[in-house]
Amino acid sequence: MEGINKQEIIKEFQIHESDTGSTAVQIALLTARIRHLTEHLKNHPKDFHSRRGLMKMVGRRRKMLKYLMKKDPELYRQLLEKLELRK
C-alpha cells in the first residue's frame, strides 16, 4: 500500500518494544487502510468490491474499539484522540 508506512504506525502505537499486534496497533493500521481506501473510492465511485472490503474493515475496527473500551478505557480514549476518531 503506497500511502501507508506500517513500520511508522507500529512504532507510534506500540505499547512495548516488541509489540506488533496489540489491539491499539491493529486499530491504527486498520484506520490507515480505511483512510487510504476512502480516498480511492472518491476517485472510483463504482468500485463496489473495494467498498465491500472497506465496510468489512470498518466493522472489524468497530469490534476492536468496543473490546478496547471494555478492557482499557484510558487507552481507548487516548487512541481515539490520536487517530482523530469520533465516538
All heavy atoms as an XYZ file, in Angstrom:
731
protein
N       0.853     -1.180      0.000
C       0.000      0.000      0.000
C       0.893      1.235      0.000
O       1.682      1.434      0.919
C      -0.901     -0.020      1.230
C      -1.889     -1.174      1.211
S      -2.806     -1.325      2.740
C      -1.585     -2.127      3.748
N       0.765      2.042     -1.021
C       1.714      3.130     -1.198
C       1.571      4.258     -0.171
O       2.552      4.850      0.221
C       1.616      3.708     -2.615
C       0.272      4.326     -2.951
C      -0.612      3.449     -3.805
O      -0.227      2.334     -4.137
O      -1.715      3.906     -4.120
N       0.375      4.571      0.306
C       0.188      5.703      1.208
C       0.392      5.365      2.675
O       0.331      6.246      3.521
N       0.660      4.100      2.977
C       0.708      3.675      4.372
C       2.091      3.105      4.688
O       2.567      2.215      4.006
C      -0.365      2.594      4.637
C      -1.741      3.140      4.300
C      -0.307      2.128      6.074
C      -2.816      2.090      4.246
N       2.735      3.625      5.736
C       4.007      3.081      6.186
C       3.763      2.315      7.478
O       3.646      2.902      8.553
C       5.032      4.200      6.380
C       6.416      3.652      6.625
O       6.575      2.473      6.966
N       7.412      4.493      6.454
N       3.676      0.991      7.362
C       3.317      0.143      8.505
C       4.292      0.278      9.665
O       3.875      0.342     10.819
C       3.247     -1.325      8.079
C       1.944     -1.693      7.418
C       1.941     -3.128      6.980
C       1.670     -4.038      8.142
N       1.359     -5.422      7.725
N       5.592      0.333      9.365
C       6.590      0.383     10.434
C       6.428      1.644     11.285
O       6.538      1.587     12.503
C       8.014      0.332      9.853
C       8.590     -1.068      9.818
C       7.775     -2.034      8.955
O       7.394     -1.693      7.840
N       7.505     -3.213      9.450
N       6.169      2.772     10.633
C       5.975      4.025     11.380
C       4.743      3.946     12.271
O       4.768      4.388     13.419
C       5.846      5.201     10.419
C       7.146      5.635      9.808
C       6.967      6.799      8.852
O       5.923      7.479      8.918
O       7.883      7.023      8.036
N       3.665      3.401     11.751
C       2.423      3.282     12.522
C       2.633      2.360     13.709
O       2.243      2.679     14.834
C       1.271      2.782     11.624
C       0.931      3.835     10.573
C       0.043      2.455     12.463
C      -0.038      3.370      9.516
N       3.286      1.228     13.473
C       3.541      0.272     14.558
C       4.404      0.923     15.625
O       4.127      0.825     16.821
C       4.204     -1.018     14.014
C       3.194     -1.804     13.174
C       4.746     -1.876     15.143
C       3.777     -2.964     12.407
N       5.465      1.637     15.205
C       6.358      2.295     16.149
C       5.615      3.325     17.004
O       5.863      3.465     18.196
C       7.492      2.979     15.384
C       8.827      2.910     16.083
C       9.944      3.331     15.162
C      10.726      2.085     14.807
N      11.549      2.162     13.660
N       4.695      4.048     16.382
C       3.970      5.111     17.099
C       2.966      4.560     18.107
O       2.777      5.125     19.175
C       3.233      6.000     16.088
C       2.548      7.175     16.734
C       1.860      8.074     15.725
O       2.124      7.938     14.508
O       1.050      8.912     16.156
N       2.330      3.431     17.808
C       1.235      2.940     18.647
C       1.590      1.718     19.493
O       0.765      1.248     20.258
C       0.011      2.618     17.779
C      -0.633      3.852     17.226
C      -0.305      4.335     15.971
C      -1.560      4.563     17.979
C      -0.888      5.481     15.468
C      -2.154      5.703     17.484
C      -1.809      6.172     16.226
N       2.824      1.200     19.371
C       3.159      0.013     20.149
C       3.251      0.341     21.637
O       3.635      1.426     22.032
C       4.449     -0.631     19.643
C       5.685      0.196     19.788
C       6.877     -0.427     19.095
O       7.907      0.202     19.066
N       6.795     -1.611     18.546
N       2.871     -0.647     22.446
C       2.837     -0.478     23.894
C       4.206     -0.775     24.494
O       4.647     -0.106     25.418
C       1.749     -1.391     24.500
C       0.378     -0.946     23.967
C       1.775     -1.346     26.015
C      -0.744     -1.894     24.260
N       4.900     -1.786     23.964
C       6.257     -2.090     24.411
C       7.118     -2.358     23.182
O       6.628     -2.347     22.049
C       6.274     -3.278     25.387
C       5.580     -4.494     24.867
N       6.176     -5.371     23.993
C       4.321     -4.966     25.066
C       5.333     -6.338     23.689
N       4.185     -6.114     24.324
N       8.398     -2.592     23.381
C       9.376     -2.652     22.301
C       9.039     -3.652     21.193
O       9.134     -3.348     20.019
C      10.751     -2.974     22.886
C      11.896     -2.779     21.920
C      12.032     -1.350     21.421
O      11.810     -0.416     22.208
O      12.339     -1.184     20.228
N       8.632     -4.872     21.554
C       8.403     -5.901     20.534
C       6.925     -6.047     20.169
O       6.531     -7.037     19.563
C       8.946     -7.247     21.030
O       8.243     -7.636     22.193
N       6.116     -5.056     20.489
C       4.677     -5.118     20.240
C       4.370     -4.805     18.779
O       4.662     -3.724     18.299
C       3.963     -4.112     21.156
C       2.485     -3.994     20.863
O       1.919     -4.952     20.306
O       1.901     -2.961     21.182
N       3.794     -5.775     18.069
C       3.397     -5.525     16.682
C       1.934     -5.876     16.433
O       1.421     -5.610     15.359
C       4.244     -6.356     15.702
O       4.121     -7.737     16.043
C       5.699     -5.946     15.743
N       1.261     -6.472     17.427
C      -0.093     -6.935     17.165
C      -1.087     -6.626     18.251
O      -2.154     -7.234     18.294
N      -0.786     -5.679     19.127
C      -1.751     -5.342     20.173
C      -2.980     -4.702     19.541
O      -2.954     -4.270     18.385
C      -1.128     -4.395     21.196
O      -0.908     -3.137     20.605
N      -4.023     -4.602     20.294
C      -5.273     -4.046     19.782
C      -5.069     -2.624     19.268
O      -5.574     -2.269     18.210
C      -6.343     -4.052     20.896
O      -6.390     -5.354     21.471
C      -7.703     -3.721     20.337
N      -4.317     -1.817     20.001
C      -4.080     -0.430     19.595
C      -3.369     -0.360     18.243
O      -3.737      0.442     17.375
C      -3.269      0.296     20.660
N      -2.375     -1.208     18.049
C      -1.637     -1.228     16.782
C      -2.551     -1.679     15.645
O      -2.568     -1.082     14.566
C      -0.392     -2.146     16.881
C       0.254     -2.340     15.526
C       0.607     -1.580     17.876
N      -3.343     -2.721     15.891
C      -4.257     -3.220     14.851
C      -5.266     -2.152     14.448
O      -5.565     -1.973     13.265
C      -4.987     -4.462     15.352
C      -4.107     -5.680     15.470
C      -4.885     -6.889     15.929
O      -5.896     -7.248     15.324
N      -4.444     -7.514     17.000
N      -5.808     -1.431     15.442
C      -6.784     -0.376     15.148
C      -6.132      0.734     14.335
O      -6.721      1.246     13.375
C      -7.403      0.165     16.458
C      -8.290     -0.905     17.101
C      -8.202      1.436     16.198
C      -8.753     -0.577     18.507
N      -4.899      1.113     14.696
C      -4.193      2.167     13.968
C      -3.933      1.755     12.522
O      -4.121      2.558     11.594
C      -2.885      2.502     14.673
N      -3.522      0.507     12.303
C      -3.271      0.032     10.945
C      -4.561     -0.018     10.132
O      -4.585      0.372      8.955
C      -2.618     -1.350     10.979
C      -1.156     -1.383     11.431
C      -0.693     -2.811     11.633
C      -0.269     -0.684     10.420
N      -5.632     -0.499     10.758
C      -6.925     -0.529     10.062
C      -7.378      0.875      9.696
O      -7.894      1.110      8.599
C      -7.988     -1.199     10.941
C      -8.156     -2.699     10.779
C      -9.135     -3.230     11.818
C      -8.625     -3.067      9.393
N      -7.193      1.821     10.598
C      -7.595      3.198     10.342
C      -6.832      3.762      9.146
O      -7.420      4.429      8.285
C      -7.365      4.073     11.593
O      -8.150      3.528     12.661
C      -7.769      5.505     11.351
N      -5.542      3.483      9.066
C      -4.748      3.957      7.926
C      -5.256      3.348      6.622
O      -5.389      4.050      5.608
C      -3.279      3.609      8.144
N      -5.553      2.042      6.650
C      -6.071      1.389      5.440
C      -7.448      1.934      5.063
O      -7.751      2.126      3.880
C      -6.153     -0.130      5.650
C      -4.786     -0.785      5.694
C      -4.874     -2.275      5.876
N      -5.533     -2.902      4.739
C      -6.070     -4.118      4.785
N      -6.024     -4.827      5.889
N      -6.656     -4.627      3.718
N      -8.281      2.191      6.059
C      -9.621      2.729      5.812
C      -9.520      4.106      5.165
O     -10.219      4.407      4.193
C     -10.443      2.773      7.118
C     -10.855      1.357      7.530
C     -11.659      3.680      6.986
C     -11.423      1.250      8.936
N      -8.633      4.941      5.684
C      -8.469      6.296      5.116
C      -7.945      6.225      3.691
O      -8.380      6.990      2.822
C      -7.546      7.122      6.003
C      -8.228      7.496      7.293
C      -7.422      8.442      8.131
N      -8.216      8.836      9.297
C      -7.720      9.047     10.490
N      -6.425      8.958     10.695
N      -8.506      9.382     11.489
N      -7.006      5.319      3.440
C      -6.451      5.159      2.097
C      -7.535      4.701      1.122
O      -7.665      5.238      0.014
C      -5.302      4.154      2.137
C      -4.689      3.893      0.808
N      -3.864      4.795      0.192
C      -4.798      2.838     -0.030
C      -3.487      4.307     -0.977
N      -4.044      3.116     -1.125
N      -8.328      3.727      1.532
C      -9.374      3.193      0.670
C     -10.496      4.209      0.452
O     -11.083      4.262     -0.635
C      -9.942      1.906      1.279
C     -10.659      0.946      0.349
C      -9.849      0.659     -0.897
C     -10.967     -0.343      1.070
N     -10.759      5.030      1.441
C     -11.776      6.074      1.297
C     -11.372      7.052      0.196
O     -12.204      7.456     -0.628
C     -11.962      6.815      2.631
O     -12.349      5.869      3.623
C     -13.043      7.873      2.524
N     -10.088      7.418      0.170
C      -9.594      8.309     -0.890
C      -9.713      7.637     -2.257
O     -10.077      8.284     -3.240
C      -8.139      8.702     -0.622
C      -7.971      9.644      0.549
C      -8.804     10.910      0.413
O      -8.760     11.559     -0.664
O      -9.518     11.246      1.375
N      -9.407      6.348     -2.325
C      -9.529      5.610     -3.576
C     -10.973      5.644     -4.087
O     -11.219      5.832     -5.275
C      -9.070      4.157     -3.367
C      -9.439      3.240     -4.486
N      -8.749      3.170     -5.663
C     -10.470      2.343     -4.611
C      -9.316      2.280     -6.461
N     -10.362      1.767     -5.846
N     -11.915      5.464     -3.164
C     -13.330      5.397     -3.567
C     -13.879      6.755     -3.985
O     -14.879      6.824     -4.692
C     -14.174      4.787     -2.447
C     -13.962      3.280     -2.267
C     -14.641      2.795     -0.999
C     -14.452      2.505     -3.467
N     -13.231      7.838     -3.555
C     -13.660      9.164     -4.025
C     -13.382      9.304     -5.516
O     -14.148      9.954     -6.234
C     -12.930     10.266     -3.250
C     -13.456     10.423     -1.840
C     -12.704     11.512     -1.096
C     -13.210     11.605      0.333
N     -12.419     12.551      1.140
N     -12.293      8.688     -5.997
C     -11.942      8.755     -7.420
C     -12.608      7.650     -8.236
O     -12.722      7.774     -9.451
C     -10.423      8.642     -7.598
C      -9.694      9.807     -6.978
O     -10.210     10.914     -6.951
N      -8.507      9.554     -6.465
N     -13.010      6.556     -7.580
C     -13.606      5.412     -8.276
C     -14.919      5.027     -7.587
O     -14.991      4.004     -6.907
C     -12.642      4.221     -8.261
C     -11.309      4.542     -8.847
N     -10.263      5.027     -8.101
C     -10.853      4.459    -10.128
C      -9.223      5.232     -8.887
N      -9.550      4.897    -10.123
N     -15.963      5.811     -7.771
C     -17.211      5.593     -7.033
C     -17.937      4.286     -7.368
O     -18.749      3.816     -6.583
C     -18.077      6.793     -7.408
C     -17.492      7.331     -8.662
C     -16.046      6.974     -8.650
N     -17.626      3.662     -8.504
C     -18.323      2.424     -8.878
C     -17.550      1.164     -8.498
O     -17.924      0.071     -8.881
C     -18.601      2.420    -10.377
C     -19.601      3.490    -10.784
C     -19.942      3.403    -12.238
C     -20.971      4.466    -12.595
N     -21.324      4.394    -14.014
N     -16.486      1.314     -7.731
C     -15.672      0.175     -7.310
C     -16.320     -0.479     -6.087
O     -15.943     -0.263     -4.950
C     -14.250      0.650     -6.989
C     -13.312     -0.495     -6.685
O     -13.778     -1.647     -6.627
O     -12.110     -0.236     -6.500
N     -17.306     -1.316     -6.354
C     -18.096     -1.901     -5.271
C     -17.351     -3.000     -4.520
O     -17.624     -3.238     -3.348
C     -19.429     -2.425     -5.806
C     -20.279     -1.323     -6.376
C     -20.500     -1.218     -7.732
C     -20.828     -0.361     -5.540
C     -21.263     -0.189     -8.257
C     -21.591      0.668     -6.049
C     -21.811      0.761     -7.415
N     -16.404     -3.659     -5.165
C     -15.626     -4.687     -4.469
C     -14.774     -4.061     -3.367
O     -14.712     -4.573     -2.250
C     -14.739     -5.436     -5.464
C     -15.505     -6.349     -6.368
N     -16.195     -5.893     -7.466
C     -15.713     -7.673     -6.318
C     -16.792     -6.918     -8.058
N     -16.517     -8.018     -7.387
N     -14.136     -2.942     -3.698
C     -13.333     -2.250     -2.682
C     -14.222     -1.656     -1.591
O     -13.839     -1.622     -0.427
C     -12.506     -1.140     -3.320
O     -11.547     -1.698     -4.193
N     -15.397     -1.205     -1.978
C     -16.333     -0.639     -0.996
C     -16.743     -1.705      0.026
O     -16.834     -1.444      1.217
C     -17.570     -0.072     -1.687
C     -18.476      0.721     -0.757
C     -19.615      1.401     -1.509
N     -19.174      2.218     -2.618
C     -18.728      3.481     -2.508
N     -18.644      4.042     -1.334
N     -18.353      4.162     -3.577
N     -16.949     -2.935     -0.452
C     -17.313     -4.021      0.456
C     -16.162     -4.310      1.412
O     -16.367     -4.511      2.613
C     -17.657     -5.281     -0.326
C     -18.057     -6.432      0.582
C     -18.632     -7.597     -0.216
N     -19.200     -8.569      0.703
C     -18.524     -9.597      1.188
N     -17.258     -9.775      0.862
N     -19.099    -10.441      2.019
N     -14.944     -4.313      0.898
C     -13.769     -4.501      1.747
C     -13.657     -3.405      2.793
O     -13.316     -3.667      3.954
N     -13.964     -2.184      2.386
C     -13.944     -1.050      3.315
C     -14.954     -1.263      4.436
O     -14.648     -1.062      5.610
C     -14.240      0.249      2.566
C     -14.411      1.505      3.416
C     -13.097      1.894      4.070
C     -14.936      2.657      2.576
N     -16.151     -1.693      4.082
C     -17.190     -1.911      5.097
C     -16.775     -3.014      6.084
O     -17.013     -2.895      7.287
C     -18.521     -2.285      4.438
C     -19.167     -1.164      3.665
S     -19.628      0.152      4.779
C     -18.880      1.543      4.002
N     -16.123     -4.052      5.572
C     -15.654     -5.128      6.455
C     -14.584     -4.610      7.411
O     -14.567     -4.950      8.593
C     -15.116     -6.296      5.641
C     -16.211     -7.084      4.933
C     -15.644     -8.181      4.078
C     -15.164     -9.344      4.860
N     -16.140    -10.369      5.156
N     -13.681     -3.756      6.900
C     -12.631     -3.188      7.748
C     -13.217     -2.281      8.824
O     -12.774     -2.303      9.973
C     -11.626     -2.399      6.908
C     -10.620     -3.243      6.208
S      -9.337     -2.240      5.458
C      -9.889     -2.190      3.771
N     -14.205     -1.474      8.441
C     -14.848     -0.577      9.412
C     -15.519     -1.397     10.510
O     -15.408     -1.075     11.694
C     -15.869      0.360      8.709
C     -16.724      1.090      9.722
C     -15.142      1.346      7.810
N     -16.170     -2.487     10.141
C     -16.816     -3.351     11.128
C     -15.810     -4.001     12.060
O     -16.015     -4.078     13.273
N     -14.686     -4.462     11.491
C     -13.642     -5.076     12.312
C     -13.051     -4.067     13.286
O     -12.824     -4.363     14.461
C     -12.547     -5.628     11.399
C     -11.611     -6.559     12.110
C     -10.604     -7.237     11.200
N     -11.097     -7.498      9.853
C     -10.365     -7.331      8.759
N      -9.129     -6.908      8.837
N     -10.860     -7.601      7.577
N     -12.826     -2.822     12.797
C     -12.285     -1.773     13.671
C     -13.273     -1.438     14.782
O     -12.884     -1.249     15.933
C     -11.955     -0.527     12.860
C     -11.358      0.585     13.721
C     -11.013      1.807     12.941
N     -12.206      2.487     12.461
C     -12.196      3.620     11.774
N     -11.054      4.190     11.454
N     -13.314      4.185     11.372
N     -14.562     -1.396     14.458
C     -15.580     -1.091     15.461
C     -15.575     -2.138     16.578
O     -15.645     -1.817     17.765
C     -16.961     -1.013     14.820
C     -18.030     -0.565     15.814
C     -19.424     -0.529     15.231
N     -19.516      0.239     14.005
C     -20.010     -0.244     12.850
N     -20.422     -1.497     12.778
N     -20.079      0.515     11.782
N     -15.468     -3.421     16.185
C     -15.423     -4.502     17.185
C     -14.186     -4.386     18.067
O     -14.256     -4.586     19.281
C     -15.436     -5.865     16.487
C     -16.774     -6.226     15.896
C     -16.684     -7.546     15.159
C     -17.960     -7.811     14.386
N     -17.845     -9.002     13.530
N     -13.038     -4.061     17.461
C     -11.808     -3.924     18.243
C     -11.896     -2.735     19.201
O     -11.416     -2.818     20.330
C     -10.609     -3.756     17.317
C     -10.173     -5.016     16.659
S      -8.639     -4.715     15.785
C      -8.657     -6.088     14.661
N     -12.495     -1.639     18.738
C     -12.654     -0.473     19.608
C     -13.569     -0.799     20.784
O     -13.307     -0.383     21.916
C     -13.208      0.719     18.820
C     -12.205      1.462     17.948
C     -12.917      2.402     16.997
C     -11.195      2.208     18.791
N     -14.629     -1.555     20.518
C     -15.549     -1.954     21.583
C     -14.828     -2.811     22.618
O     -14.986     -2.623     23.829
C     -16.720     -2.722     20.962
C     -17.853     -3.008     21.896
C     -18.987     -3.672     21.127
C     -20.109     -4.073     22.048
N     -21.181     -4.767     21.336
N     -13.987     -3.747     22.136
C     -13.204     -4.602     23.022
C     -12.235     -3.763     23.862
O     -12.124     -3.936     25.071
C     -12.424     -5.631     22.191
C     -11.341     -6.338     22.952
C     -11.641     -7.378     23.823
C     -10.006     -5.972     22.801
C     -10.646     -8.021     24.526
C      -9.008     -6.612     23.498
C      -9.333     -7.639     24.366
O      -8.344     -8.275     25.066
N     -11.563     -2.818     23.216
C     -10.590     -1.987     23.915
C     -11.268     -1.098     24.952
O     -10.717     -0.858     26.028
C      -9.810     -1.131     22.912
C      -8.612     -0.372     23.449
C      -7.570     -1.341     23.987
C      -8.002      0.499     22.367
N     -12.474     -0.625     24.648
C     -13.212      0.219     25.596
C     -13.501     -0.569     26.871
O     -13.401     -0.038     27.970
C     -14.520      0.710     24.973
C     -15.291      1.670     25.854
S     -16.692      2.471     25.039
C     -17.568      1.116     24.332
N     -13.827     -1.849     26.733
C     -14.098     -2.684     27.909
C     -12.810     -3.014     28.665
O     -12.771     -2.998     29.883
C     -14.773     -3.996     27.486
C     -16.268     -3.886     27.336
C     -16.887     -5.249     27.221
C     -17.111     -5.581     25.767
N     -17.790     -6.849     25.553
N     -11.748     -3.325     27.922
C     -10.510     -3.799     28.525
C      -9.687     -2.673     29.153
O      -9.175     -2.817     30.256
C      -9.677     -4.505     27.463
C      -8.430     -5.160     28.005
C      -7.718     -5.939     26.920
C      -6.406     -6.460     27.439
N      -5.263     -5.854     26.780
N      -9.541     -1.544     28.438
C      -8.683     -0.448     28.906
C      -9.261      0.892     28.456
O      -8.862      1.434     27.420
C      -7.266     -0.644     28.346
C      -6.263      0.311     28.948
O      -6.671      1.254     29.657
O      -5.059      0.123     28.711
N     -10.205      1.455     29.235
C     -10.875      2.694     28.822
C      -9.925      3.875     28.603
O     -10.153      4.695     27.711
C     -11.829      2.987     29.981
C     -11.961      1.719     30.721
C     -10.720      0.936     30.480
N      -8.859      3.954     29.377
C      -7.922      5.077     29.234
C      -7.178      4.998     27.903
O      -7.065      5.996     27.191
C      -6.928      5.088     30.397
C      -5.985      6.263     30.395
C      -6.695      7.609     30.326
O      -7.751      7.772     30.963
O      -6.183      8.499     29.613
N      -6.686      3.816     27.542
C      -6.014      3.623     26.260
C      -6.989      3.878     25.111
O      -6.617      4.454     24.085
C      -5.439      2.205     26.170
C      -4.703      1.855     24.876
C      -3.510      2.764     24.663
C      -4.274      0.405     24.894
N      -8.237      3.478     25.292
C      -9.289      3.702     24.291
C      -9.440      5.202     24.004
O      -9.433      5.623     22.853
C     -10.605      3.107     24.812
C     -11.822      3.460     24.008
C     -12.099      2.817     22.807
C     -12.719      4.425     24.454
C     -13.231      3.130     22.067
C     -13.849      4.749     23.725
C     -14.099      4.099     22.529
O     -15.210      4.415     21.796
N      -9.538      6.006     25.070
C      -9.698      7.456     24.889
C      -8.469      8.078     24.225
O      -8.590      8.922     23.327
C      -9.971      8.133     26.233
C     -11.416      8.004     26.681
C     -11.712      8.875     27.881
N     -11.170      8.320     29.126
C     -11.730      7.343     29.814
N     -12.856      6.806     29.394
N     -11.180      6.894     30.921
N      -7.276      7.638     24.631
C      -6.047      8.150     24.034
C      -5.979      7.805     22.546
O      -5.589      8.631     21.721
C      -4.824      7.566     24.742
C      -4.606      8.077     26.138
C      -3.490      7.324     26.846
O      -2.853      6.434     26.268
N      -3.272      7.661     28.105
N      -6.376      6.586     22.218
C      -6.328      6.131     20.834
C      -7.303      6.918     19.956
O      -6.956      7.328     18.851
C      -6.641      4.629     20.775
C      -6.332      3.915     19.474
C      -4.840      3.968     19.181
C      -6.795      2.486     19.529
N      -8.509      7.153     20.457
C      -9.483      7.936     19.700
C      -8.953      9.337     19.419
O      -9.105      9.867     18.318
C     -10.810      8.042     20.460
C     -11.696      6.810     20.503
C     -13.004      7.138     21.230
C     -12.005      6.282     19.126
N      -8.306      9.917     20.425
C      -7.768     11.267     20.270
C      -6.620     11.282     19.266
O      -6.564     12.143     18.383
C      -7.283     11.760     21.642
C      -7.038     13.238     21.696
C      -6.708     13.677     23.109
O      -7.569     13.525     24.006
O      -5.564     14.146     23.310
N      -5.704     10.309     19.372
C      -4.545     10.236     18.486
C      -4.939     10.011     17.026
O      -4.364     10.594     16.128
C      -3.634      9.082     18.923
C      -2.281      9.493     19.396
C      -1.484      8.248     19.719
C      -0.158      8.584     20.321
N       0.615      7.407     20.652
N      -5.941      9.141     16.836
C      -6.364      8.803     15.460
C      -7.421      9.766     14.926
O      -7.845      9.637     13.777
C      -6.924      7.374     15.440
C      -5.922      6.262     15.688
C      -6.633      4.925     15.802
C      -4.889      6.215     14.561
N      -7.845     10.686     15.775
C      -8.872     11.670     15.397
C     -10.161     10.972     14.953
O     -10.743     11.301     13.914
C      -8.358     12.607     14.325
C      -7.164     13.424     14.782
C      -6.524     14.222     13.669
O      -6.970     14.096     12.503
O      -5.595     14.975     13.965
N     -10.584     10.004     15.764
C     -11.862      9.313     15.515
C     -12.898      9.901     16.447
O     -12.573     10.343     17.540
C     -11.720      7.809     15.790
C     -10.768      7.032     14.906
C     -10.640      5.614     15.401
C     -11.216      7.050     13.472
N     -14.134      9.885     16.040
C     -15.190     10.419     16.918
C     -15.997      9.284     17.506
O     -16.241      8.271     16.876
C     -16.078     11.383     16.160
C     -16.728     10.779     14.926
C     -17.407     11.843     14.083
N     -17.728     11.249     12.805
C     -18.959     11.094     12.373
N     -19.979     11.491     13.084
N     -19.205     10.544     11.212
N     -16.375      9.457     18.744
C     -17.216      8.461     19.429
C     -18.099      9.195     20.396
O     -17.746     10.128     21.034
C     -16.369      7.443     20.190
C     -16.067      6.229     19.381
C     -17.260      5.366     19.203
C     -16.906      4.197     18.322
N     -17.873      3.333     17.940
